[in-house]
Structures are given as C-alpha cells and as structure tokens.
Amino acid sequence: MTDIIIDGHQDIAWNHFNHGRNFTRSAWATRRRETGSAVAQVYGPCMVGLPDAILGRIAVMCATIFVPPASSKMVPTDRLVYATSDEAYRLGTQQIDYYHRLAGENDRIDLILNRADLDAVLATWAPGTDFADHRLGLVLLMEGADPILEPAQVEEWHARGLRIIGPAWTATRYSGGTKALGPLTDLGRALLEVMASFGMVLDLSHMAPEACLEALDRYEGPVFAGHANPLRFCPDLVDRNLSDDVIRRIAERDGVVGIMPYNLFLVPGWKRGDRKDAATMNTVIAAIDHVCQITGSARHVGIGSDFDGGFGAESTPAGFDTVADLWAIGPALRARGYASEDVSAILSGNLLRILRAGLPGG
Ligand SMILES: [Zn+2]
C-alpha cells in the first residue's frame, strides 16, 4: 500500500478562531488572502489546508483544542486567551463545537470517535481508491488542560469527542509545562486517574520533565508525545524537547514520539528570521533516526508536524513548504536504508497503534 501519514498535532481550531483561517482552503489560497496582513507577519506563511493534507496523503490528524493563558508571552497578538478557568472552558467548548461543525459540513472530513470511525477513514485510502475517495479523519486532542474545569468533567469532554489530553502547554492547573517548570499537581494526578478510566491517550508534549516522569510512572492508559523532538538536538530546550531518558521511558510504555520538522526545536540557537535551510530533510531524518537508535527499533517514532502552530513555512526545514511535503519523509527514510515496513510504521503505523488504543471499540 502506498504510504499514508498520521500527523500527531495540528492546531486547526486555533487557526480558525484566532487567525481567521479557513481550513478547507489550500495553504496557498490562505497565503494569498493574508498577503501583507498582521497574521502573515506574526505567524508566517500558512502551511496547512484540507487540500494540502489530502495531497500529502495525510489520513488522520490529531486536531487540537488549544487556548493559551493570558499570562503567556508565547503568543504575542492573540485575542483568544483566558484569565480564568471559566474562560478557558468557554473557549475550549467553542473549539470542540467548531470541529463538529467542520466535519458535519464537509464530506472530506470525519471526526474519529471510535475504532470503527478510524477504520472507515483508513478504508478511503486503501489500495484501489484514488484522490476523490480520500477523507481526512480528525482525532480531538486538548493541548493544555485548563478548559477542563475539574477532573470529573473529563466525562463531559469525552462524550463530546475528546480522546487525547495533554495536561500542559505552559503550566496549567494540572501540570508544570513549557517556560513554567513544575510538577504534576494534585489536580493533575486526579485528572490522569479519570482519563485512564476512559482509556484516553495521554499526550506528554510540553509537560515539564518532572511532571512528565511522574505521569509516565502513574498513567495506565496509552501515552505519546504527539509533537516533540529529542533534547539531543537542542540541549537548551529542557522544558520542551525530550531527554533520551524520557524517550526510552516512553518506549517502555510502548508509546510514540511525534517528530516536528521545526527549526527552532532542531537547530541549536536558531531563531525566527534565521535561515530556513539551517535545517533540511537530513536534520528531520536524524531526529527520527535518533529515536530509533536509542529505543532499538522503529516502533516509537512518528510525525507530529504542528505546522501553523505559531510558526509558518519560514521556520521549517528546507523542502517543507506546506503540510503536503510531509510525504517526502518516506522516500528520505528509504534512501537512508530504512525497510519499507519501518517507513510505514514511522509515517502511520506507530501513531495508529496509539490512537486505536485510545479509541473506544465498535
Ligand atoms: Zn504545542
């Protein structure tokens, strides 16, 4: 079967609400509309649209419910920030409703709520199908759990379709995070317990190392780091990239690390405005290969592009212009000597294993 791709992280709703982007347009159509705009200046050239995703053979994306706290300096111009948990809840709810609408109004987009939904999407990519048949499935992932008012409310979110939770972005009421180190809180420990009772996937991305290690010990359900790179490549990013120790622990739990083709997390000292080609496809392959080398197999690595997650094409390695270009990772892995079945595992199989484990049967 020709390879398909599973993308472990896409902030589709945030791009819709915060930037006014229409996901059903191609990235280039969005770029044309944004020529000279503040959004293009702050967030760079758009990389993600439904047509690009289908062209790039992306069958499934983990689509985020993401709202940043007002206190964060990581999002300079944003209107959609929260100061209280009630505001976080309201904004998060808007985003989950948006995904239901998006899927309801577009016959190329399906919300994946259970394993049967996943299989139905994958069937549209099976041998013998062609471009007109393919559909994109979205699995809903919350990045930063503050919209969940209290752990017991996981039940309500799960009923609305949420299947993956990353407790942290920067710190939340649940966990220390990026640029705000700290442990899991008692509320965070309670959250993990409720998540496990629903068999949800725990996303370790952005969790501060201390919180991440405790969560790996505690959490009984499936785990992954949907968008995160090895710390080895940018040793200063201790609050964002993953140490070899954490990567090995994720592998011990049969988890997966979704590699981000993002220069800031791949090239030490790189900053926005520096050269795009400071990283290349080789850099991305080296990050994938590193996870394979230290875990001893190709079973624990995938792709979590996070394209349009606060940056655009200017900040991704040479050769990556839109999300459609993720396909090129497959041939590059083959050229590096990876066997076909390992390439498939990296592009799709590994993340599919995690998603399947976190989806209700039937
Ligand atoms: Zn993120």
Boltz pocket constraint, residues with backbone or C-beta under 6 A from the ligand:
constraints:
  - pocket:
      binder: B
      contacts: [[A, 143], [A, 205], [A, 206], [A, 227], [A, 306], [A, 309]]
      max_distance: 6.0
